[in-house]
């Protein structure tokens, strides 16, 4: 059964982030009419555009990442979500994360539409700010209460089920954060390049990466944006070993990954949500036959150990990170072997084609 679907996300990095773009394109290929509503917090993109058969709408109210005032602007976003939903009258409201599922729930009730709740991050365990314990606990209770409401809940990794506590979704599926296979140009380079594309945040090991690259002579290239730019950008931009690109399109991220010698994903496992993170950059590196360096105590480390596609280091241990970089720099054949194992695992399991079938089957079930 074909349906009108409204996807909701309170962020719009680089126009539309890769995960959401894949979900939207998959649903459109499945015969659904797909609309995406994003919050363009930088007012950097068009209010409306069409992309591959998907209509993108943007709420263009400034609320830069990491700046005060975002919470005060949430009611305006929620009201816009509700108004847009009532105007488009979707058959399915597909919300991403807690800051969007609340108005999505109201819209679905009014319209008698199906509700899909996709959890990229469990809020109470993701926020690194110093929240009062009672507020953090209240957020966790609210999110767990919401998990039982939708017709379908989507997690990026089944291991995240423990974050849901005793909450029991009506339907639950795992859609891994894996890329669509594609050919990407690989410009030749003689330098050993470490490429990080992602959030500019304190819990991503960026200062350790800069220090390790300075120590080993590796070249660090960083792209992205995030809440801690004020603290981290001066550190990145002042390093002779680092080049900061800002926010770049997804295709450029893949180009940079293809040109890199290694890809890091250093998530601090001291942040509870990070222990369950399945970064798309790890799977993109596997697709492009690149070795990865990840933090111990994370879901990504489990994948890397299982596949043998990279190295695992303790988070915050600069000496271990330097040793890992040096071992890769001195062993081109080992890098090639890790990349080949990653590519084989990508082809066998960690690819979007398998996720596409799973998503469309789940939609078929809730619309039946």
C-alpha positions in Angstrom: 0.0 0.0 0.0 1.4 3.4 -1.1 1.2 6.1 1.5 2.1 9.7 2.1 5.0 9.8 4.6 6.2 12.8 6.6 9.8 12.4 8.0 10.7 14.8 10.8 14.2 15.8 12.0 15.2 18.8 14.1 18.5 19.1 12.3 19.6 19.6 8.7 23.4 19.3 8.5 24.7 19.8 5.0 21.1 20.1 3.8 20.0 16.6 4.8 22.1 14.1 6.7 23.0 10.8 5.0 20.9 8.5 7.2 17.7 10.5 6.7 18.4 10.8 3.0 18.7 7.1 2.6 15.5 6.4 4.5 13.6 9.0 2.5 15.0 7.7 -0.9 14.2 4.1 0.1 10.6 4.9 0.9 10.2 6.9 -2.3 11.6 3.9 -4.3 9.1 1.8 -2.5 6.3 3.8 -4.1 5.5 6.2 -1.2 5.0 9.9 -1.5 7.8 11.3 0.8 8.0 14.7 2.5 10.8 15.6 4.9 10.6 18.5 7.4 13.9 19.7 8.8 14.9 22.5 11.1 17.5 24.6 9.3 19.1 26.2 12.3 21.7 28.1 10.3 19.2 29.3 7.6 21.7 27.9 5.1 19.4 26.1 2.7 16.2 26.7 0.6 12.9 26.7 2.4 11.7 23.9 0.0 13.4 21.7 -2.6 13.0 18.4 -4.4 15.7 15.8 -4.2 15.4 12.5 -6.0 11.6 12.3 -5.8 11.5 13.5 -2.1 10.1 17.0 -1.1 12.2 18.7 1.6 10.6 21.4 3.7 12.6 23.5 6.1 11.8 25.4 9.3 14.2 28.3 8.9 14.7 29.7 12.4 18.2 30.4 13.6 19.4 28.3 16.6 23.1 27.6 16.0 24.5 24.4 17.5 26.1 24.9 20.9 24.5 28.4 21.3 22.1 29.3 24.2 18.4 29.7 23.4 17.8 26.4 21.6 15.4 25.1 24.3 13.4 28.3 24.2 12.9 27.8 20.5 11.6 24.2 20.8 7.9 25.2 21.2 8.1 27.1 17.9 9.5 24.0 16.2 6.8 21.8 17.7 4.1 24.1 16.6 5.5 24.2 13.0 5.7 20.4 13.0 2.0 20.2 14.0 0.9 22.8 11.4 2.9 21.2 8.6 1.5 17.8 9.5 -2.1 19.0 9.4 -1.5 20.7 6.1 0.1 17.7 4.4 -2.1 15.1 6.1 0.3 12.2 5.9 -0.6 8.6 6.4 2.6 8.0 8.3 4.5 10.4 10.6 8.1 9.2 10.9 9.8 11.1 13.7 13.5 11.1 14.6 14.5 11.4 18.3 12.7 12.8 21.3 12.6 16.5 20.3 10.5 15.6 17.3 8.4 12.6 18.4 6.3 14.7 20.9 4.6 16.9 18.2 4.6 13.9 15.8 2.5 11.9 18.4 0.0 14.7 18.6 -0.2 15.0 14.8 -0.6 11.2 14.3 -3.4 11.1 16.9 -5.3 14.0 15.2 -4.9 12.6 11.7 -5.3 8.9 12.8 -2.0 8.3 11.0 0.6 5.6 11.7 3.5 6.8 13.9 7.1 5.6 13.4 9.7 6.6 16.0 13.3 6.3 14.9 15.9 6.7 17.7 19.2 7.9 16.5 20.3 8.8 20.1 18.7 8.1 23.5 18.6 11.7 24.8 19.0 11.2 28.5 22.3 9.3 27.9 23.5 11.4 24.9 23.5 14.9 26.4 27.0 15.7 27.8 25.9 19.0 29.4 25.7 19.1 33.2 22.0 18.4 33.6 20.4 18.1 37.0 20.0 14.4 37.8 16.2 14.8 38.2 15.9 16.4 34.7 18.1 13.6 33.1 15.9 11.0 34.9 12.7 12.7 33.7 14.0 12.7 30.1 14.7 9.0 30.3 11.2 8.2 31.7 9.6 10.3 29.0 11.5 8.7 26.2 10.8 5.2 27.5 7.1 6.1 27.9 7.1 7.2 24.2 8.7 4.0 23.0 5.5 2.0 23.8 3.2 4.4 21.8 4.3 4.2 18.1 3.3 1.5 15.5 7.0 1.0 14.8 10.3 1.8 16.6 13.6 1.8 14.7 17.0 1.4 16.4 20.4 1.7 14.6 21.7 -1.3 16.7 19.8 -4.0 18.6 22.3 -3.5 21.5 20.5 -0.2 22.2 17.5 -2.1 23.5 18.9 -2.1 27.0 18.5 1.7 26.9 14.8 1.3 26.7 14.5 -0.4 30.1 11.2 -2.1 30.6 9.6 -0.3 27.7 8.2 -2.7 25.1 7.6 -1.4 21.5 4.7 -2.7 19.5 7.2 -3.4 16.6 10.9 -3.0 16.7 13.4 -3.3 13.9 17.1 -2.7 13.5 18.3 -0.5 10.6 22.1 -0.3 10.8 23.7 3.0 10.0 25.4 1.7 6.8 26.0 3.4 3.5 24.7 2.6 0.0 27.5 1.1 -2.1 28.9 3.4 -4.6 32.1 4.0 -6.6 34.1 6.9 -5.2 37.2 8.4 -6.8 40.4 7.9 -5.0 42.9 10.7 -5.6 46.5 9.4 -5.1 48.5 10.8 -2.2 51.8 10.1 -0.7 50.9 11.5 2.8 49.4 9.4 5.5 46.1 11.1 5.9 43.7 10.6 8.9 40.2 11.9 8.0 37.6 12.6 10.6 34.1 13.7 9.3 31.5 14.2 12.1 30.5 16.1 15.1 32.8 18.7 16.5 32.3 17.6 20.1 34.5 17.1 23.2 33.6 13.4 23.4 35.1 12.5 20.0 38.8 12.5 20.9 39.7 15.4 18.6 42.4 16.9 20.8 44.0 13.5 21.2 43.9 13.0 17.4 45.6 16.4 16.8 48.4 15.5 19.4 48.9 12.0 17.9 49.1 13.3 14.3 51.6 16.0 15.4 53.7 13.4 17.1 53.7 10.8 14.3 53.8 13.1 11.3 50.4 12.1 10.0 48.1 14.7 8.3 44.7 15.2 10.0 41.8 16.4 8.0 38.6 17.3 9.9 35.1 18.2 8.5 31.9 18.8 10.3 30.2 21.0 12.9 28.9 20.6 16.4 28.2 22.0 19.9 31.8 22.5 21.0 33.2 24.4 18.0 34.1 27.4 20.2 36.4 25.2 22.3 37.8 22.9 19.6 38.1 24.9 16.4 41.0 27.1 17.7 42.8 24.0 18.7 42.2 22.4 15.3 43.0 25.4 13.2 46.2 26.3 15.0 47.8 22.8 14.6 50.3 22.5 11.7 49.2 18.9 11.3 45.5 19.7 10.9 43.3 21.1 8.1 39.7 22.0 9.1 37.2 22.0 6.2 34.0 23.1 8.0 30.7 21.4 6.9 31.0 19.7 3.5 28.5 17.7 1.4 28.2 14.0 1.9 29.7 13.2 -1.4 32.7 15.2 -0.4 32.9 13.3 2.9 33.1 10.1 0.8 35.8 11.5 -1.4 37.8 12.5 1.6 37.3 9.1 3.1 38.4 7.4 -0.1 41.6 9.5 -0.2 42.4 8.9 3.5 44.9 6.3 4.9 42.9 5.7 8.1 39.5 6.8 9.6 39.1 7.4 13.3 35.9 7.0 15.4 37.0 7.8 18.9 33.8 8.0 21.0 34.2 8.5 24.7 32.5 5.4 26.4 32.2 7.5 29.5 29.1 9.0 27.8 26.6 6.2 28.1 25.0 6.8 24.7 28.5 6.5 23.0 28.8 2.9 24.2 26.1 2.0 21.7 27.1 4.3 18.9 27.4 2.7 15.4 29.0 5.6 13.5 28.3 5.7 9.8 32.0 6.7 9.3 33.1 3.2 10.4 30.9 1.6 7.8 31.8 4.1 5.1 35.5 3.2 5.8 34.7 -0.5 5.4 32.9 0.2 2.1 36.0 2.1 0.9 38.5 -0.5 2.2 40.0 1.8 4.8 41.3 0.8 8.2 39.6 2.4 11.2 40.7 3.3 14.7 38.0 3.1 17.4 37.6 3.4 21.1 37.4 0.4 23.4 34.2 -0.2 25.2 31.9 0.8 22.3 29.7 -1.1 19.8 32.1 0.0 17.0 34.9 -1.8 18.8 32.9 -5.0 18.8 32.4 -4.7 15.0 36.1 -3.9 14.4 37.3 -6.9 16.5 34.8 -9.2 14.8 35.7 -8.1 11.3 39.4 -7.3 11.8 39.1 -4.1 9.9 41.1 -1.8 12.2 42.6 -1.1 15.6 41.0 -0.6 19.0 42.5 1.8 21.6 41.5 3.0 25.0 39.7 6.4 24.8 41.9 9.2 26.0 45.2 7.2 25.9 47.3 9.3 23.6 50.3 7.0 23.7 48.1 4.0 22.6 46.6 6.2 19.8 50.1 7.3 18.7 51.2 3.6 18.7 48.2 2.7 16.6 48.9 5.4 14.1 52.6 4.5 13.9 51.8 0.8 13.3 49.5 1.7 10.4 52.0 4.1 8.9 54.7 1.5 9.0 52.6 -1.4 7.7 50.9 -0.6 4.3 50.2 -4.3 3.8 48.5 -4.5 7.1 46.4 -1.5 6.2 45.5 -3.1 2.9 44.5 -6.4 4.6 42.3 -4.5 7.2 40.6 -2.6 4.4 40.0 -5.8 2.4 38.4 -7.5 5.4 36.2 -4.4 6.0 35.1 -4.4 2.4 34.2 -8.1 2.5 32.1 -7.6 5.6 30.4 -4.6 4.0 29.4 -6.7 1.0 28.2 -9.6 3.1 26.3 -7.7 5.8 26.9 -4.1 6.5 25.2 -2.5 3.4 22.1 -0.5 2.8 20.6 -3.0 0.4 19.7 -5.4 3.2 18.4 -2.5 5.4 16.2 -1.2 2.5 14.3 -4.5 2.4 13.9 -4.5 6.2 12.5 -0.9 6.2 10.0 -1.5 3.4 8.8 -4.7 4.9 8.1 -3.0 8.2 6.2 -0.2 6.5 4.1 -2.7 4.6 3.2 -4.4 7.9 2.1 -1.2 9.7 0.1 0.0 6.7 -1.7 -3.4 6.1 
